[in-house]
Amino acid sequence: MSQRSSFFQDVYEVVMLIPEGRVTSYGAIGKYLGMPSSARMVGWAMNASHTLPKVPAHRVVNRVGVLTGKHFFETPSRMQELLEAENIKVDNDQIQRFEYFFWDPVKELP
């Protein structure tokens, strides 16, 4: 297994732990995995995750709550639809009350 695919798998394992109705950021996942400058790599992992049905990629957004990964879903509105189905309000591609819904793996996971 390559180092990249191993990192991607680590990202997916964290993402699968995000509770329904909560979101996190690419950078928070990278920080939890010991690579605080790897937000972009986490983004690449998320972009490659859409064939994996157990990975809730819609729960990962940028550091201010913008749905930057929306173009990698079946339709550009699908990410927002999935979040809103979990009672997370999105306006103009940004999660409203982002701090309230933010789940920090550094604080939440051992």
Stockholm file with secondary structure:
# STOCKHOLM 1.0

chainA/1-110         MSQRSSFFQDVYEVVMLIPEGRVTSYGAIGKYLGMPSSARMVGWAMNASHTLPKVPAHRVVNRVGVLTGKHFFETPSRMQELLEAENIKVDNDQIQRFEYFFWDPVKELP
#=GR chainA/1-110 SS CCHHHHHHHHHHHHHTTSCTTCBEEHHHHHHHTTCTTCHHHHHHHHHTGGGCTTCCGGGEECTTSBCTTGGGSSSTTHHHHHHHHTTCCEETTEETTHHHHBCCHHHHCC
#=GC SS_cons         CCHHHHHHHHHHHHHTTSCTTCBEEHHHHHHHTTCTTCHHHHHHHHHTGGGCTTCCGGGEECTTSBCTTGGGSSSTTHHHHHHHHTTCCEETTEETTHHHHBCCHHHHCC
//
